[in-house]
Amino acid sequence: MWPLACCFMTAARYLECVGAVVLFEIVKTILLCCVDLQTIRNKVEFGQYQSVNDFVKDVTKMFDNCRYYNAPNTPFYRCADVLEIYFVEKLKSLKSKL
């Protein structure tokens, strides 16, 4: 729930600048592509991924969203870079064991 609340708070900051119609489009876009670790965890726990590729797509989307919605000089952006490198290394290691 927290990531969605964060998305709403971020969007609300732009209401004054962009207006309600544009804000609605921003929020709609965010909600359609919002992927966070809790969502990924829930999908794993409930068997909602049809393939490893679907899982990788969601994790990659999470990193991409983090970089898209945060400035490069923020800890969030930098953490996305570092965590993605770690994720790719682990994924390669897993693939080599199969």
Secondary structure, DSSP 8 states (H G I E B T S, - for coil): -HHHHHHHHHHHHTHHHH-HHHHHHHHHHHHHH---HHHHHHHHHTT--SSHHHHHHHHHHHHHHHHHHS-TTSHHHHHHHHHHHHHHHHHHHHHHH-
